[in-house]
Amino acid sequence: MEKLKSGLRAGLLENPDVRVLKEQTWQLPVVLYDVSFTRVKRLKMDILMKMLLLAFQEADIRRAANLADMLFVEELFIRDLIDKMQRTGLIGLEKKGYKPTAKGMDYLERGIFDEEMEEDSTLVTFSAVHDEYRVAGEEADNEAGDGLPSFRYAVKGTLNKDRMHGMLAKELVYPQEDGFQILATGIAGCIEQENRAVPCIEFQLYDKKQDIFYARVWNIESGSWDESLAKRIEEREVVSWRKVMEEQIEA
């Protein structure tokens, strides 16, 4: 930690006009969740499924045998495909026969088909200060910030599963390979675990040339300067920093 502090301090002081007024280390509490989620394998719709959807749209068909004769395909194969399409909500059985659903027409237009997969799980962190959900890094140390004082402007938040799912849907998208993608489609379960203590290093700075006070905060877990934390501090304390300096000059 001391070696990291020294390196950060040296980097900040490369500007000869900058002076470090104060530095301190504290921990940012974030909530850790064990999240299980549903997922699908998104494939390109095969030609036979497209033909069936178009056939059901144009004609009244109730029996797989009729389609098998029309398409010169084994009846058993057609029946299995119809069952699959009905199970996944692409078609529905009406009085006159099978008809595409709105979902089926949407998938037909987009040329895709979603195949359900087994549920998966991951760890997710939520920082109320950042109002942000993130997939927890496997390398993170839950006890790294233990023993440090808590961030003085920490806040509490509430779980929002819709936002958590939005983050997972964006982050847990596997690149398209061999004609398919794997997508997170919903939250199946969410269990709150212990809080994670994220250590941070704060520097309070003054730039003499520009006559400005500002903060820099190094977030050890992300390995970067955290602008959100710095801004939160500046909004509440910069005025008092200037007042202290003015009092020192007057004295």
C-alpha positions as CSV (number, residue, x, y, z in Angstrom):
1,M,0.0,0.0,0.0
2,E,2.8,2.5,0.9
3,K,4.6,1.8,-2.3
4,L,1.4,2.5,-4.3
5,K,0.8,5.7,-2.3
6,S,4.3,6.9,-3.1
7,G,3.9,6.2,-6.8
8,L,0.6,8.0,-6.9
9,R,1.9,11.0,-5.0
10,A,4.9,11.3,-7.2
11,G,2.7,11.3,-10.3
12,L,0.5,14.0,-8.9
13,L,3.6,16.2,-8.0
14,E,5.1,16.0,-11.4
15,N,3.3,19.3,-11.9
16,P,5.5,21.8,-9.8
17,D,2.4,24.0,-9.2
18,V,0.6,21.2,-7.3
19,R,0.8,20.7,-3.6
20,V,-0.7,17.8,-1.6
21,L,-2.6,19.3,1.3
22,K,-3.7,15.9,2.8
23,E,-3.9,12.3,2.0
24,Q,-5.8,9.5,3.6
25,T,-6.9,5.9,3.1
26,W,-10.4,4.6,3.7
27,Q,-12.7,1.8,2.5
28,L,-15.8,2.1,0.3
29,P,-18.5,-0.4,1.3
30,V,-20.2,-2.2,-1.6
31,V,-22.8,-4.9,-1.4
32,L,-22.0,-8.3,-2.8
33,Y,-24.7,-10.5,-4.4
34,D,-24.7,-14.1,-5.5
35,V,-26.9,-13.9,-8.6
36,S,-28.3,-16.8,-10.6
37,F,-29.7,-15.9,-14.1
38,T,-31.5,-17.4,-17.0
39,R,-29.9,-17.4,-20.4
40,V,-30.5,-18.4,-24.0
41,K,-28.4,-19.4,-26.9
42,R,-29.3,-17.1,-29.8
43,L,-28.9,-18.8,-33.2
44,K,-29.6,-17.9,-36.7
45,M,-33.0,-19.3,-37.7
46,D,-32.6,-22.3,-39.9
47,I,-34.4,-22.4,-43.3
48,L,-36.8,-25.2,-42.3
49,M,-38.1,-23.2,-39.3
50,K,-38.6,-20.1,-41.6
51,M,-40.5,-22.3,-44.1
52,L,-42.8,-23.6,-41.3
53,L,-43.6,-20.1,-40.0
54,L,-44.3,-18.8,-43.5
55,A,-46.5,-21.9,-44.2
56,F,-48.5,-21.4,-41.0
57,Q,-48.9,-17.8,-41.9
58,E,-50.3,-18.5,-45.4
59,A,-52.3,-21.7,-44.9
60,D,-54.5,-23.5,-42.3
61,I,-52.4,-26.5,-41.2
62,R,-53.0,-28.7,-38.2
63,R,-51.2,-31.9,-39.1
64,A,-47.4,-32.4,-39.3
65,A,-48.1,-35.0,-42.1
66,N,-49.4,-32.3,-44.4
67,L,-46.3,-30.2,-44.0
68,A,-44.0,-33.3,-44.4
69,D,-45.6,-34.0,-47.7
70,M,-45.3,-30.4,-48.8
71,L,-41.7,-30.0,-47.8
72,F,-40.5,-33.6,-48.5
73,V,-39.3,-33.9,-45.0
74,E,-39.8,-36.8,-42.5
75,E,-43.0,-36.4,-40.5
76,L,-41.3,-37.1,-37.2
77,F,-38.8,-34.3,-37.8
78,I,-41.6,-31.9,-38.6
79,R,-43.5,-32.9,-35.5
80,D,-40.5,-32.4,-33.2
81,L,-39.9,-29.0,-34.8
82,I,-43.5,-27.9,-34.3
83,D,-43.4,-29.0,-30.7
84,K,-40.2,-27.0,-30.2
85,M,-41.7,-23.9,-31.8
86,Q,-44.9,-24.2,-29.8
87,R,-43.0,-24.7,-26.5
88,T,-40.9,-21.6,-27.2
89,G,-43.9,-19.5,-28.1
90,L,-43.3,-19.0,-31.8
91,I,-46.6,-20.6,-32.8
92,G,-49.9,-21.3,-31.2
93,L,-52.7,-23.8,-32.1
94,E,-55.9,-22.1,-33.1
95,K,-59.2,-23.4,-34.5
96,K,-58.0,-23.5,-38.1
97,G,-54.5,-24.7,-37.3
98,Y,-51.1,-23.5,-36.2
99,K,-50.4,-19.7,-36.5
100,P,-47.3,-17.6,-35.8
101,T,-47.4,-15.6,-32.7
102,A,-46.2,-12.0,-32.5
103,K,-43.0,-13.4,-31.1
104,G,-42.7,-15.8,-34.0
105,M,-43.2,-13.1,-36.6
106,D,-40.6,-10.9,-34.8
107,Y,-38.1,-13.7,-34.8
108,L,-38.8,-14.5,-38.4
109,E,-38.2,-10.9,-39.4
110,R,-35.0,-10.8,-37.5
111,G,-33.9,-14.3,-38.6
112,I,-33.1,-15.5,-35.0
113,F,-34.2,-18.3,-32.6
114,D,-33.5,-18.4,-28.9
115,E,-32.8,-21.8,-27.3
116,E,-33.1,-22.0,-23.6
117,M,-30.0,-23.1,-21.6
118,E,-29.4,-24.1,-18.0
119,E,-29.2,-21.2,-15.5
120,D,-25.8,-19.8,-14.6
121,S,-24.5,-17.7,-11.7
122,T,-22.1,-14.9,-11.0
123,L,-21.1,-12.5,-8.2
124,V,-22.4,-8.9,-8.6
125,T,-21.4,-5.8,-6.6
126,F,-23.5,-2.7,-6.0
127,S,-22.0,0.6,-5.0
128,A,-24.7,2.9,-3.7
129,V,-22.3,5.9,-4.0
130,H,-21.8,5.2,-7.7
131,D,-25.4,3.9,-8.1
132,E,-23.8,1.2,-10.2
133,Y,-23.9,-2.6,-10.6
134,R,-20.8,-4.5,-11.7
135,V,-19.8,-8.1,-12.2
136,A,-17.4,-8.8,-9.4
137,G,-13.8,-9.4,-10.4
138,E,-12.6,-12.9,-9.4
139,E,-9.3,-11.3,-8.3
140,A,-10.9,-8.9,-5.8
141,D,-10.0,-9.4,-2.1
142,N,-13.1,-9.1,0.1
143,E,-10.9,-8.3,3.1
144,A,-8.5,-5.8,1.4
145,G,-10.2,-2.8,3.1
146,D,-11.0,-4.3,6.5
147,G,-9.8,-2.2,9.3
148,L,-9.9,1.1,7.4
149,P,-12.5,3.8,8.2
150,S,-15.5,3.9,6.0
151,F,-15.9,6.6,3.3
152,R,-17.4,9.6,5.1
153,Y,-20.0,10.2,2.4
154,A,-21.1,6.6,2.0
155,V,-24.9,6.0,1.4
156,K,-27.2,3.1,1.4
157,G,-29.1,1.9,-1.7
158,T,-31.9,-0.6,-2.5
159,L,-31.8,-3.6,-4.8
160,N,-33.1,-3.0,-8.3
161,K,-33.3,-6.3,-10.2
162,D,-34.3,-4.7,-13.5
163,R,-31.1,-2.6,-13.5
164,M,-29.0,-5.6,-12.4
165,H,-30.4,-7.6,-15.3
166,G,-29.7,-4.7,-17.7
167,M,-26.1,-4.8,-16.6
168,L,-25.8,-8.6,-16.9
169,A,-27.5,-8.5,-20.3
170,K,-24.9,-6.0,-21.4
171,E,-21.8,-7.5,-19.8
172,L,-22.5,-11.2,-20.1
173,V,-22.8,-11.4,-23.8
174,Y,-20.5,-13.9,-25.3
175,P,-19.1,-13.0,-28.7
176,Q,-20.9,-14.5,-31.7
177,E,-19.1,-17.7,-32.7
178,D,-20.3,-20.6,-34.8
179,G,-23.5,-18.8,-35.6
180,F,-24.8,-18.2,-32.0
181,Q,-24.5,-15.9,-29.0
182,I,-25.2,-16.6,-25.3
183,L,-27.4,-13.9,-23.6
184,A,-28.5,-13.3,-20.0
185,T,-32.3,-13.0,-20.1
186,G,-33.5,-12.6,-16.5
187,I,-32.7,-12.8,-12.8
188,A,-33.6,-16.2,-11.3
189,G,-32.3,-15.6,-7.8
190,C,-30.4,-13.0,-5.9
191,I,-28.8,-13.6,-2.4
192,E,-27.1,-10.7,-0.6
193,Q,-23.7,-11.7,0.8
194,E,-21.4,-9.8,3.1
195,N,-20.3,-6.3,2.2
196,R,-17.1,-5.9,0.3
197,A,-14.6,-3.2,1.6
198,V,-12.9,-1.5,-1.3
199,P,-9.8,0.4,-0.2
200,C,-9.3,3.9,-1.7
201,I,-6.5,6.4,-1.4
202,E,-7.6,10.1,-1.3
203,F,-5.4,13.1,-2.1
204,Q,-6.5,16.7,-1.3
205,L,-4.6,19.0,-3.7
206,Y,-4.1,22.7,-4.4
207,D,-2.9,24.1,-7.7
208,K,-1.2,27.4,-7.0
209,K,-1.0,28.6,-10.6
210,Q,-4.7,28.1,-11.2
211,D,-5.7,28.8,-7.6
212,I,-8.0,25.7,-7.4
213,F,-8.5,23.0,-4.8
214,Y,-9.5,19.5,-5.9
215,A,-9.4,15.9,-4.9
216,R,-8.1,12.7,-6.5
217,V,-9.2,9.3,-5.3
218,W,-7.5,6.1,-6.4
219,N,-9.9,3.1,-6.4
220,I,-7.7,0.1,-5.7
221,E,-10.3,-2.5,-6.9
222,S,-10.7,-0.8,-10.3
223,G,-7.0,0.3,-10.4
224,S,-7.9,3.8,-11.6
225,W,-8.7,7.3,-10.5
226,D,-12.3,7.4,-9.4
227,E,-13.9,10.7,-10.6
228,S,-17.3,10.0,-8.9
229,L,-15.7,9.7,-5.4
230,A,-13.5,12.8,-6.0
231,K,-16.5,14.9,-7.1
232,R,-18.5,13.8,-4.1
233,I,-15.7,15.0,-1.8
234,E,-15.2,18.3,-3.7
235,E,-18.8,19.2,-3.6
236,R,-18.8,19.0,0.2
237,E,-15.4,20.2,1.2
238,V,-13.5,22.4,-1.2
239,V,-15.0,25.6,0.3
240,S,-13.7,24.6,3.8
241,W,-10.2,23.7,2.4
242,R,-9.9,27.3,1.0
243,K,-11.1,28.7,4.2
244,V,-8.5,26.8,6.2
245,M,-5.7,28.0,3.9
246,E,-6.9,31.6,4.1
247,E,-6.9,31.4,7.9
248,Q,-3.4,30.0,7.9
249,I,-2.2,32.8,5.7
250,E,-3.8,35.4,7.9
251,A,-2.2,33.9,11.0
